[in-house]
Amino acid sequence: MVTVIVSGFLASAAFEPIGLWFFAILGFALFLRKLSSTSYPIVSSFLFGLALNGLVLHWSSKFVGSIPWVFLSLLQALFYIPVGYIFKKTRSLKIAILALLLMEELRSRFPFGGFGWTRIAFSQVDSVFAPVVKYGGVLALSFITLLIAYLLVRIRFGNILLIAALFLAGTLIPTAATAEESIKLLAIQGNTPQVGLQFNDRAMAVFELHRDATRKYSQKTYNAIIWPENAIDIDPQNYPSVAQDLIELTKEVKSPIIAGVVLNRGSGPENASIKYGLNGLEESVYIKQFLTPFGEYMPLRWLAEIVSPFAKSVNDFSAGAALVVHDISGHQIAPVICYELINDGLVRTAALNSKALIVQTNSATFAGTPESAQQLAITRLRAIEHSRSILSVSTIGISALIDSNGVVLERTEENVAAALEVDLALSTETTIADKLGGLAPLIVLLLALIWAISGKKKEWESK
């Protein structure tokens, strides 16, 4: 079983903090090779999934302890069991790859809305094949990564030529066109007085840090100033001093502010992105739709409270019902709040209804871990997929400006107060993946099925 663990480690190295995309190909190639020779394919698949997810998601244990991390890793590893079972029944690596793709798509939707953080494609933003997501979405990039891995397993002269041809074709995929129009934004990374689960216990201090950083870094008039998620963790409607500060600040800097705000106006708190106009009053309010399970609401609360004492401190948030875009100087700019990045349909809807995206996130909960760098990689891939420039703003970093080809143009360091003065490029391009919408993964799966079935007899005969 050592080989399986090593293959999981190699595949995990494609994700941050190592972040070398080709390790995913090597890791899955080694896993597929082991799968074809082991007498225990089901156990091998489970251990591979456990090693891969356990290593990539280790950041989730920093402030809540090891038990939730172990449970999360085990849950993710369960999705690899069908891969081993299907291979045991078919003895076909191609069908096993189809099963991997099916499971990847399933776990991005189930349970609790899905958790697709460790999808293969999210490790491939620097791959030559990354632009494939513009045509077939995230699953298409996962498929081509597994295809290269398969060709390495079945290594022969013809496959070597095919790999070379695929890499050459990848370099020929057109990049996004240069935008002719942009808006000037100021991103404020105000930092926090403390990190960890209790970062927002001093909500007033976090607000004041972002207020003061805005005064410090604002040197001119901007189309908008962007604050991260949780920059205002106390509802201004319930705290007149905060509301008054916002009124005075927007008048002082002569720019609207789009801030991450926690509202308390209904049955439960709401995680919102709010645009405050030049008068400091609300102009548009987007409520986060895709909430973080075990972070913003507690599924299976009775069990979760047994597993972790921190579960009792989680107040269930209320989800929003629809996308609301912010108007910035006549341009529609959609907000995406943190965890929503891994939801394909939500990000696609945001991109189709706006000319650029702003991602408001809070990394204080997992400060000092690879979580922020992994999220940045996902954000970069979304920029390519939808041909949209993205400004990602974090409380403590990494904040970054990303162009529509996924290139990081500017970024901050972590755990410092900082600001980015940027020109956010605007685009109305609609990628093929966006036009296909929810059909894209179905088409990828159909192509994978045709590929698997067409070569099944030949593959068996080659063993």
N, C-alpha and C positions, 0 to 999 in steps of 0.2 A: 504493500500500500504506500510505500515511500514515494514511488513514482507519481502516484495520484496527488499526494500532498505537494510534491515539487511542482507539478503542473498547475495546481491551484495557486501556488506562490508566484509562478511565472506570469500567469494571467492577471493576478492582482497587481503586478508591477507596472501594468499598462495604465493603471489609475494613479493619481497623486497619492503619496508624495514622490514616488519615483517617476511616474508619468511618461514612460517610454512605450509608445503605442504598439510597436512591433512585438512586445512581450506577450500581448494578447494572442497573436498568431502562434507564437512558439508554445505558449501555455496550452492553448486548445489543441494544437497539433499533437503535443505530448499526451494530452488526455485522450484524444481520439485513438492514438496508437495503443495506449494502454487498454482502452476499452475493447479494442479488437482482439486482445490476447488474454484478457483476464477471465477467470472462471466465475468472478463475482461482479458483473457489470453494474448491478443495482447498488451495491455497497460502494463501489468505486465512484459512481456518479454522485452519490450522496456526499462522500468525503471530499470530492473535488469541489462541489458547490459550497460545502462548509468551509473549506480552506480559503477559497476565493472570497466569499462574502465576509467571513470572519476577519480576514486581513483588511479588506477595503473599508469595512464598516467599524473598525476598532475605535474610531473617534467617538462613536456613540456611547462608549463606556466611561468617558473622562469624568463626567460629573454625576452620573447616576449609578455607577458601579457596573460590575461585570454581568450580573444576572440578566438585565434587559438586553445587553449586547448579545449574550449567548442565545437568548430566546429569538432575537431578530435574525441572527445568523442561521439558527436551526430552521426557522420558518422559511428563509430564502433557500436553504439547502434542500428542503422538501421538494421544491420544484424541479430538482435535477433527478429525482428518483424515477419519474416516468421515462426519462431519457435512457437510463440503464435498462429498465424493463422492456422498452420497445426494441432496444438493440438485442437484448437476450432473445426476444421472439423472432426478430427478422435477420439478425446477424448482418445488418447493413449500416455502415457508417453514414451513408447519405440520408437514410431515414432517421437515424439518430440526430443528425443535424437539423432535419425538419422538426423533430421533437424539441430540440433546443430552442428553435425559433418560436414554436408554439408556446412553450413554457415561458419564454421571455415576454411574449405578448400577454400571456395570462397573468403573470405576476405583476405586470405593470397596471393591472386592473383589479386584481383580487388578492387578498381580502382588504377590506377597509378602503376601497378605492384604488388599491394597488401601491406598490413600492418598487419603482423601476430604477432605483439609484445605481445599481450595478449592471445595468444593461450593457452589453458588449460595446455598442456604438458610443456610449458616453466616455469610453477610454480612447476613442479613435479620432479626436478632433484634430490632431496633428498628422494623421495618416494621409497619404496621397489620395486615398479613396473618400475622404471626408465629404467632398462636394456631392457624393452620391445621395446624401440626404435631401438635396434639393429636388430630386426626382422620385425617390421612393420612400422618403422619410427615414426615421431612426432604424426600423427593422431591416431596411435594405442595406444599410451600412453594417449591421450585425451579420447579415447573410454573407456579404462579400468577404468579411473578415474570417468567417468560418469556412468559406469556400477556399480561401488561400491556405488555411490550416489543413484542410482535407487534401489539397494538392501536395502539400509537404509530406503528409503521411503516405500517400500513394506516389512517392517520388519516382519519376522516370523521365526520360528525355522530353517526351511530349508535354508532360506536366510542367517541366521547367520552362519550356517555351511559352506555355499558356500563362504561367505566373508572370513572366517577363512582359507578355503582351498586355496583361491586365494592369500591371504597374504603369506601362507606357500609356494605356488608355486613360488611367487615372490622372495623369499629368495633363491630358488634353481636355479635361472637363472645363468648360468656360467658367470664369469667375464672375461675380456680380459686377454690374456696371457701376462706375463712379457716379455718385449722386451729385446733382447740380444745385441742390438747395439744402440748407441746414438751419438749425436753430441753436442759439447760444445758451448753454445751461451751466449752472454751477452745482456740482455734487458735493454735499457736505457729509464728511465722515467725522462725526463729532466725538467718537470714542465713548466709553462708559466708565463710571467710577469703579466698577468691579465687573468680573466676568463670571460665567457659570449660571446655574439655574436661578440664582438670586439677583441677576443683573438688574432686573426691573423693580427690585424692592425700593430702589431710590429713583423712582420715576421722575420726580421733579428735577433731580440732579442731571439725569440724562437729557431731559428737555433743555435745561439751562446750558449744558455743554454744546448742544446743537445750535441753540440761539446765539451763544457767544461766539462759536466758530463761524457762524454766518456773518456776524458783524466783523470778525477778523479777516475773513477771506473774501468778502464781497467788495470788489474794487470798482465795479461798474454796474450798469443796469443789464439784467439778463432776461431772456424770454421766460425763464423760470428757474427757481432754485429747488433742488431735489434733496429731501431728507430721507433717510432709510426707514425700513420697518422698525416699529417700536421707538422711534425718536420721540414720540409723544405718547406715553403709556397711560396718561390720565386725560380723560375726556374734557376738552376745553369748556364744553357746556356746563360741566359740573365744577369747574375750577376757574372762576372769573379772572384770577390773576394770570393764568395761562392764556386765556382768550385775549386779555388786554395786551399781553406781551406780543402775541401774534399780530394784533392790529398795529401796534407801534413798530414792530420789526418790518412788516411788509411795506409800511409807509416810509420807513427809514431807508431800506435798500431799494425801494421803487421796483420791486420784482415780486411776482406771485411765488408762493411756496407750495410745493407738493410734498406732503409729509406722510409718513407711516404713523397712524393714530389708532389707539385702542379705544373704541367707543363703548359706552355703557348706557344704552337707550332702550333696550328691549328685553327679551327674555334671557339674554346672556351677552357677554362681551362680544364685540365684533372687531376683527382685524381689518383696518381700512386704509386706503390710500385716498387722501383728501387734498384737493387743490384749494388753497386760500388765495383769494384775489388780492388786488392792490389795497383793498380796504380791510384785509385781514379776515374776511368772512368766507364761509364755505361757498364754493362755486360748483364743484362736482365731487361726488363721493362714490368710490368703488369699495365694495365689501368683498373680502377674500372668499372665493367660492370653494377651493380645494384645500380643506383644512388638514393639518398635520395630525394623524392619529397618534395618541399617547403623548402629544405635545400641546395641541389646542383642543382636543377632546379625548375622552378616555373610553375606547371600546372595552367591553368585557371588564368594566370597572371593578367588579367584585374579585376577579382573578388578578387584575393588574395591581390592586392594592395589597394583595398577598405577596406578589413577586417583588414589588418595589415600594418602599415607604413614600417615595416622591409622588406616587400616583394620586395620593389624597390631596396634594396641593394643586392639581390641575383642574381649573375651572373650564367647563365645556363652553367653547365659543359657538356662536351662531354663524352659519355659512351664508354668504351672499347668493342671490338668485340669478344674477346676470352680469355681463360685462358692462362697465361704464368707462368710457375713455375721457381723458382730460383734453380740453382744448387749450393748446399753447400757441398763442399768436396766430390763430386761425388754422392750426394743424392738429389733427387728431393723433394723440400719443397714448397708447394703452399701457396701464401698469400691470405688472406681474409680481405677485408677492411671494418671494422665497420658494417654498415647497411646491408652489404651482408650476415651477419650471419643469417638473418631471411628468406633467400631465399633457400628453400630446394634443388632445383636442382643445384644451383651454388655451395653450400657447398659440395654436393655429388660429383660433377665433380672434385672439388679441391681435395677431399680426395682420390678419385679413381686414381688420377694422381700424388700422392705424398705419402711419408712415414710419414709425420707429417704436421701440419698446423701452420702457424703464423698468428695471428690476429692483425692487426695494426689499432688502434682506437684512436679517440680524444674525450675525455670526458670534455674538457674545456668548451664546449658550455652549458653543463648542470651540472657544478660543484656544489657540495654540495647537490645533489638530489639523489634519489634511482636509477637513470638511469644506472649508471655504475655497480651497484650491480645486477640489473636486466639483464644487458647485460652479466655479468659474468655467471649468471645462464644459460642463453641461450648457451653460449660458452661451459659450462660444459656438457650440454645435447648433443651438437654436438659431443663432444669428445666421449661420450658413443655410440651415434648413428653410428659413422663411425669407432670406435675403433682406434682413432688417438690421440696421445698426441698433446696438443696445447699450444703454448706460446702466450699469449695475452699481447700486449704492448700498454700502453696508455700514452698520454702526461702528465696527472696529476694523473693517477690512476683510477681504480684499475688495476695494471699489475699483471699477475699471470701465473704460470706454472701449467698445468692441465694434469693429466695422462689419459690414454685411458679408464679408468673407471669413469671419471668425478671428480676425487678427486683433490682438490687444494693442491698441494705439497708446493708451495711457493707463496707469494703474497706481494704486497706493500700496504701502506696506501695511501690515497688520498691527493692531494694538497701539495705534497712534491717532491723534487728531490730524485730519488732512482734508484737502479739498481738490477737486478736479474742475478746472475751467475748460469746457469742451464745446466743440461744434458738433452737434449730433446730426449726422446726415439723414436725409429723408428719402424714402423710396416708395413707389407705388407698384413695384414689380410683384407679380404673383408667381410663385414657383409651381412647378408641376406637382410637387408633393402637396402643396396647398390646394391646387385645383382638384386633385384626387381625394383629398380629405381622408375620411375613414376607409376609403377603398384601398389606399396605398398598402397598408399591411396585409390586406387580403390578397392583393396582387402578388406581393412578395411571397407569401405563403403558397400561392398557387404555382408560382414559378419554381419554388423550392420543391414542391410536390412532384411537378413534372420532371425536374432534374433527378429527384430521388428514384422515381419509378422507372424512368427511361434507362437508367444505368444499373438497376438492381441486379439483373441476371449477370451482366458483365462483371459487376463487383464481386458477386458470389464466386464466379468462375475463376477470378484472379487470386482467390485465397488458397 
